[in-house]
Amino acid sequence: MSATYRFAIAPSGFKESLSAQDAAQAIAEGLLRVVPDAEVDLIPLVDGGEGTARALAAATGGRLVHRTETGPVGEPVDTHFALLGGPAHGPRTAVVEMAAVAGLSLVPPDRRDPMVTTTYGVGGLIRAALDAGAHRILVGCGDSGTSDGGAGALQALGARLLDAEGRELARGGGELRRLARIDTSGLDPRLSEAEMLVACNPYNVLCGPQGVARVFGPQKGATPGQVEELSLALDHWAGVLARDVRPRLCGVSGAAPPDSLRHGPGTGASGGLGAGLAALGASLLPRFEVLLDHLDLDARLARADLVITAEGALDRQTPRGKVPSEVARRAKLHGRPVLALAGTIGDGAQQVRASGVDAYSGILPAPVGLAEALSRGGEFLTDASERALRMVLIGIGLTSTGTTVSRTAAPGEALAPTG
């Protein structure tokens, strides 16, 4: 009697190469080359970055609302937010994906300057979601091209950022050193009535040695000198936010402690957007806690014989709130083996084993240039998935006939076939 394997394929996207959906399809193609009758459950995962709104709209029977808003370099971009489906009695929920309007992929390589890029479009999408009747707004943070502390978003929502002469600041994080006060009289009053949940990486903080300017500024084009300028600017921004904005929105007496905006978990999300939205009363929550419940992930992992996850880079940052570690953690609650694939294997990649990853592998068959790696990502991921599964089958002493897997596993054995 033939037996069929069940594979749960739960990758994130590969930045500037593959969406999470494309990555899942590529992995499935490679696995089915080895075991054509396998059952594959595609679970493309979102971490708040690119594809979040589209994925959650599809998962809940919702829809995308298309808009034109201000992009990260100040020019109009075509973007969207999602209105989720679900129980009619629940609050109308919108998903604003910051990467769709202020993501790094929207910043041309020759214009990557986090001193001037802006989150203004994020505020525009939040306002549009309020216009659509949303009473709960989920803001997905990830894949950002900005480092303005959320200042642009507040400007779009009606706040005026003023210098010592009472003149409005230009957009961008580099301007925040000149900030003297924030005029909140024009803030959209609906902000105090709506619930805002920010799905973010709690390891990212706004200020300090591990502040967002120092950790992520160079990835967004900051020079060493700009990193230091942004660090000082964001520290100053946190203090003014705590003094001028948070008391009004949160109904507290006197100024709020600025350290909660400087060092609180998630305040550094998306170049400090977390801090800006927290000052407006948003709750900063671990992204998977906010997003994955819509996908029934735990039950789907529990049904699998092998879980395959993937991301663009596997390194020391992966255990700090990235998709492969979260997938592995949840899979291990059900005793499932986990294989991780990655575009690149970086320093500290071995640390993912502590999260529950049993084995990991890079997808490149040989050294290639970055442009080729990005353009052929799907092909490389498919071939790597095939190679990895063949090694898994050899390693556990199984043989494949090309159509079925014929060996019966012992009770409780990892990767036990079902049928």
Residue pairs with C-beta under 8 A, 6 or more apart in sequence:
1 419
2 37
2 403
2 404
2 405
2 406
2 419
3 404
3 405
3 406
3 407
3 408
3 417
3 418
3 419
4 35
4 37
4 38
4 39
4 404
4 405
4 417
4 418
4 419
5 35
5 38
5 39
5 305
5 306
5 405
5 415
5 417
5 418
6 38
6 39
6 40
6 41
6 303
6 304
6 305
6 306
6 418
7 28
7 31
7 38
7 39
7 40
7 41
7 304
7 305
7 306
7 307
7 308
8 41
8 43
8 300
8 301
8 303
8 304
8 306
8 307
8 308
8 331
8 336
9 24
9 27
9 28
9 31
9 40
9 41
9 42
9 43
9 308
9 309
10 24
10 43
10 44
10 45
10 297
10 301
10 307
10 308
10 309
10 323
10 327
11 20
11 23
11 24
11 27
11 44
11 45
11 308
11 309
11 310
11 311
11 323
11 341
12 20
12 23
12 45
12 46
12 47
12 49
12 309
12 310
12 311
12 312
12 322
12 323
12 324
13 19
13 20
13 22
13 23
13 44
13 49
13 50
13 51
13 311
13 312
14 23
14 310
14 311
14 312
14 343
14 377
14 381
15 49
15 50
15 104
15 105
15 143
15 312
16 104
16 105
16 374
17 312
17 343
17 373
17 374
17 375
17 377
17 378
18 26
18 377
18 378
18 381
19 44
19 50
19 51
20 44
20 45
20 46
20 51
20 55
21 42
21 44
21 51
21 55
22 378
23 44
23 310
23 378
23 381
24 42
24 43
24 44
25 42
25 378
26 377
26 378
26 379
26 381
26 382
26 385
27 308
27 310
27 341
27 381
27 382
27 385
28 40
28 42
28 385
29 382
29 385
30 381
30 382
30 383
30 384
30 385
30 386
30 387
30 388
30 389
31 38
31 40
31 308
31 385
31 386
31 389
32 38
32 40
33 382
33 386
34 386
34 389
34 390
34 393
34 400
35 389
35 400
35 404
35 405
36 402
36 403
37 403
37 404
41 300
41 303
41 304
43 295
43 297
43 300
44 51
44 55
45 292
45 295
45 297
45 309
45 323
45 327
46 52
46 55
46 56
46 140
46 291
47 140
47 142
47 201
47 287
47 288
47 291
47 322
47 323
48 97
48 98
48 99
48 139
48 140
48 141
48 142
48 199
48 200
48 201
48 269
48 287
48 291
49 97
49 99
49 103
49 140
49 141
49 142
49 143
50 97
50 99
50 100
50 103
50 105
50 142
50 143
51 97
52 95
52 97
52 99
52 140
52 142
52 199
52 291
53 64
53 80
53 81
53 82
53 95
53 96
53 97
53 100
53 140
54 64
54 80
54 82
56 62
56 82
56 84
56 95
56 138
56 291
56 294
57 63
57 64
57 82
57 83
57 84
57 85
57 95
59 294
59 295
60 84
60 85
60 86
60 294
61 85
61 86
62 82
62 83
62 84
62 85
62 86
63 82
63 83
63 85
64 80
64 81
64 82
65 80
65 81
65 82
65 83
65 128
65 132
66 78
66 79
66 80
67 78
67 79
67 80
67 81
67 124
67 125
67 128
68 76
68 77
68 78
68 79
69 76
69 77
69 79
69 101
69 120
69 121
69 124
69 125
69 128
70 76
70 77
70 101
70 118
70 120
70 121
70 124
70 152
70 156
71 77
71 79
71 101
71 102
71 106
71 121
72 101
72 102
72 103
72 106
72 107
72 117
72 118
72 119
72 121
72 145
72 146
73 106
73 107
73 108
73 111
73 116
73 117
73 118
74 116
74 118
74 120
74 171
77 101
77 106
77 121
79 100
79 101
79 121
79 125
80 97
80 100
81 94
81 95
81 96
81 97
81 100
81 125
81 128
81 129
82 94
82 95
82 97
83 92
83 93
83 94
83 129
83 132
83 134
84 93
84 94
84 95
84 294
86 93
91 134
91 135
91 136
91 195
92 132
92 133
92 134
92 135
92 136
93 134
93 135
93 136
93 137
93 138
94 129
94 132
94 134
94 136
94 137
94 138
95 137
95 138
95 139
95 140
96 122
96 125
96 126
96 129
96 137
96 138
96 139
96 140
97 140
98 119
98 122
98 139
98 140
98 141
98 142
98 144
98 270
98 273
99 105
99 140
99 142
99 143
99 144
100 125
101 121
101 122
101 124
101 125
102 117
102 118
102 119
102 120
102 121
102 122
102 144
102 145
102 146
102 152
102 270
103 143
103 144
103 145
104 112
104 143
104 144
104 145
104 219
104 220
105 143
105 145
106 145
107 117
107 145
107 220
107 221
112 145
112 220
112 221
113 221
113 222
113 226
114 145
114 146
114 147
114 148
114 172
114 173
114 213
114 217
114 220
114 221
114 222
114 226
114 230
114 271
115 147
115 172
115 173
115 174
115 222
115 226
115 229
115 230
116 170
116 171
116 172
116 173
116 174
117 145
117 146
117 147
117 148
117 172
117 173
117 220
118 146
118 148
118 151
118 152
118 171
118 172
119 144
119 146
119 148
119 150
119 151
119 152
119 153
119 270
119 271
119 273
119 276
120 152
120 153
120 155
120 156
120 171
121 152
121 156
122 139
122 150
122 152
122 153
122 156
122 273
123 152
123 153
123 154
123 155
123 156
123 157
124 156
126 137
126 139
126 153
126 156
126 157
126 196
127 156
127 157
127 188
129 137
130 137
130 188
130 190
130 191
130 194
134 194
135 193
135 194
135 195
136 194
136 195
136 196
136 197
137 194
137 195
137 196
137 197
138 197
138 198
138 199
138 290
138 291
139 196
139 197
139 198
139 199
139 273
139 277
139 282
140 199
140 287
140 291
141 198
141 199
141 200
141 201
141 266
141 269
141 270
141 273
141 274
141 287
142 200
142 201
142 269
142 270
142 287
144 216
144 220
144 270
144 271
144 273
145 220
145 271
146 152
146 173
146 220
146 270
146 271
146 273
147 173
147 212
147 213
147 216
147 217
147 220
147 222
147 230
147 234
147 271
147 272
148 171
148 172
148 173
148 176
148 271
148 272
149 173
149 176
149 206
149 233
149 234
149 237
149 238
149 241
149 271
149 272
149 273
149 275
149 276
150 270
150 272
150 273
150 274
150 275
150 276
150 277
150 279
151 161
151 169
151 171
151 172
151 173
151 175
151 176
151 237
151 276
152 171
152 172
153 273
153 276
153 277
154 161
154 182
154 187
154 245
154 276
154 279
154 280
155 161
155 171
157 187
157 188
157 191
157 280
158 186
158 187
158 188
159 182
159 183
159 184
159 186
159 187
159 245
160 168
160 182
160 183
160 186
161 168
161 169
161 175
161 176
161 179
161 182
162 168
162 169
162 179
162 180
162 181
162 182
162 183
163 169
163 178
163 179
163 180
164 178
164 180
169 175
169 176
169 178
169 179
173 213
173 230
173 233
173 234
173 237
173 271
173 272
174 226
174 229
174 230
174 233
175 233
176 233
176 234
176 236
176 237
177 229
177 232
177 233
177 236
179 236
179 237
179 240
180 240
181 240
181 244
182 240
182 241
182 244
182 245
184 244
184 245
184 248
184 249
187 248
187 249
187 280
191 249
191 280
191 281
192 249
192 281
195 283
196 277
196 280
196 281
196 282
196 283
197 282
197 283
197 285
197 290
198 266
198 269
198 273
198 274
198 277
198 278
198 282
198 283
198 284
198 285
199 285
199 286
199 287
199 289
199 290
199 291
200 266
200 269
200 270
200 274
200 284
200 285
200 286
200 287
201 266
201 269
201 286
201 287
201 320
201 321
202 265
202 266
202 284
202 286
202 321
203 265
203 320
203 321
204 212
204 215
204 216
204 266
204 267
204 268
204 269
204 274
205 211
205 212
205 262
205 263
205 264
205 265
205 266
205 267
205 268
206 212
206 234
206 235
206 238
206 261
206 262
206 263
206 264
206 267
206 268
206 272
206 274
206 275
207 231
207 234
207 235
207 238
207 262
207 263
207 267
207 268
208 262
208 263
211 231
211 234
211 235
211 268
212 234
212 268
212 269
212 271
212 272
213 222
213 227
213 230
213 231
213 234
214 227
214 231
215 268
216 268
216 271
217 226
217 227
217 230
218 224
218 227
220 271
222 230
234 272
234 275
235 262
237 272
237 275
238 258
238 261
238 262
238 267
238 275
239 258
241 258
241 261
241 275
241 276
241 279
242 255
242 256
242 257
242 258
242 260
242 261
242 279
243 255
243 256
243 258
245 279
245 280
246 252
246 255
246 256
246 261
246 278
246 279
246 281
247 253
247 254
247 255
247 256
249 279
249 280
249 281
250 256
250 281
256 279
260 267
260 278
261 267
261 275
261 278
261 279
262 275
264 275
264 278
264 284
265 284
266 274
266 278
266 284
266 285
266 286
267 274
267 275
267 278
267 284
268 274
268 275
269 284
274 284
277 284
278 284
286 321
287 321
288 321
288 326
292 326
297 327
297 330
298 330
298 333
298 334
301 307
301 327
301 330
301 331
301 334
301 336
302 334
302 336
304 331
304 336
305 336
305 415
305 416
305 417
305 418
306 336
306 337
306 338
306 339
306 392
306 415
307 327
307 328
307 331
307 336
307 337
307 338
307 339
308 338
308 339
308 340
308 341
308 385
308 388
309 323
309 324
309 327
309 328
309 338
309 339
309 340
309 341
309 357
310 324
310 340
310 341
310 342
310 363
310 381
311 318
311 322
311 323
311 324
311 340
311 342
311 343
312 342
312 343
312 344
313 342
313 343
313 344
313 345
313 346
314 324
314 340
314 342
314 344
314 345
314 346
314 349
314 352
314 360
314 362
315 344
315 345
315 346
315 347
315 348
315 349
316 346
316 347
316 348
316 349
316 351
317 348
318 324
318 325
318 349
318 351
318 352
318 355
319 325
319 351
319 352
319 354
319 355
324 340
324 342
324 352
324 355
324 357
324 360
325 352
325 355
325 356
325 357
327 338
328 338
328 340
328 352
328 355
328 356
328 357
329 355
329 356
331 337
331 338
331 356
332 338
332 356
335 414
337 358
337 414
337 415
338 356
338 357
338 358
338 359
339 357
339 358
339 359
339 360
339 361
339 388
339 392
340 352
340 357
340 359
340 360
340 361
341 360
341 361
341 362
341 363
341 381
341 384
341 385
341 388
342 349
342 360
342 361
342 362
342 363
343 362
343 363
343 364
343 373
343 377
343 380
344 362
344 364
345 360
345 361
345 362
349 360
352 360
359 388
359 392
361 384
361 387
361 388
362 384
363 377
363 380
363 381
363 383
363 384
364 373
364 380
364 384
365 380
365 383
365 384
368 376
373 380
392 415
393 399
393 400
393 405
396 414
396 415
397 407
398 405
398 407
398 415
399 405
399 406
399 407
405 417
407 417
408 417
409 415
409 416
409 417
410 416
